[in-house]
């Protein structure tokens, strides 16, 4: 999980690479809505790929399952780029769910 403080864009989420490969991921947003522009993956071995999203996710919602580019791979890091926003009483929190 990572708090979006609107000072650092993108937000970098380090994954548990020991959890194995994933073929799809979902991003869950809590506490405050967030407009996600893109999601970048860095895989074991250094390869990377970006998926454009341009999707508004309400608090308590999630993105549809995002296919990992190139099929099932071990993800080391995910970078979530988002639309500029104004910090409110509660900041958005992003969590990553993987599917093998």
C-alpha positions in Angstrom: 0.0 0.0 0.0 1.1 3.5 -0.7 -0.3 6.9 0.3 -0.6 9.4 -2.6 0.5 12.7 -1.1 0.4 14.6 -4.5 4.1 15.7 -4.0 5.7 12.7 -5.8 4.3 11.7 -9.1 4.5 8.8 -9.9 4.0 6.9 -6.7 6.4 3.9 -6.5 5.1 0.7 -5.0 7.8 -2.0 -4.3 6.3 -5.5 -4.6 7.1 -8.7 -2.8 9.1 -10.3 -5.7 9.2 -13.6 -3.7 5.4 -13.9 -4.2 6.0 -15.2 -7.7 4.8 -14.2 -11.1 1.5 -12.4 -11.8 -0.4 -12.2 -15.1 -2.9 -9.5 -14.0 -3.0 -6.8 -11.3 -5.7 -4.6 -9.9 -5.2 -1.3 -8.1 -7.5 -0.7 -5.1 -8.0 2.9 -4.0 -9.2 3.8 -0.5 -9.9 6.9 1.6 -10.1 9.3 -1.4 -10.8 9.1 -5.2 -7.8 9.1 -7.6 -7.5 9.6 -11.4 -4.9 7.2 -12.6 -3.1 8.1 -15.8 -0.8 5.2 -16.3 0.8 2.2 -14.6 4.4 1.2 -15.2 5.8 -2.2 -14.4 9.5 -3.1 -13.7 10.1 -6.8 -13.9 12.8 -9.1 -12.5 15.7 -8.8 -15.0 15.1 -5.1 -15.5 12.6 -5.1 -18.4 9.8 -2.5 -18.1 6.4 -1.7 -19.6 3.7 0.9 -19.3 0.0 0.6 -19.6 -2.1 3.8 -20.2 -5.1 3.9 -17.9 -6.7 7.4 -17.8 -9.3 6.1 -15.4 -11.0 7.8 -12.4 -11.2 5.4 -9.4 -13.6 6.3 -6.6 -12.6 5.7 -2.9 -13.3 2.1 -2.2 -13.1 1.2 -5.8 -10.5 -0.6 -8.0 -9.3 -0.7 -11.6 -10.4 -3.5 -13.8 -7.8 -6.3 -14.0 -4.7 -5.0 -15.9 -3.0 -7.6 -18.1 0.7 -7.7 -17.3 2.4 -6.9 -20.6 4.1 -10.0 -22.0 2.2 -12.5 -19.8 2.9 -13.8 -16.4 6.1 -12.2 -14.9 7.7 -11.4 -11.6 7.0 -7.7 -10.9 9.6 -5.9 -8.8 8.1 -2.4 -8.8 4.9 -0.6 -10.0 4.8 3.1 -10.6 1.4 4.7 -10.6 1.1 8.1 -12.4 -1.9 10.2 -11.5 -3.7 13.4 -12.4 -2.7 16.4 -10.2 -5.0 16.9 -7.3 -5.5 19.0 -4.2 -4.8 17.2 -0.9 -7.9 16.8 1.1 -8.6 15.8 4.7 -7.8 12.2 3.7 -5.2 11.2 1.1 -5.8 8.4 -1.4 -4.2 5.1 -0.6 -3.3 2.7 -3.4 -2.9 -1.1 -2.9 -1.9 -3.7 -5.5 -3.6 -7.1 -5.9 -1.9 -9.6 -8.2 -3.3 -12.7 -9.9 -1.2 -15.6 -11.2 
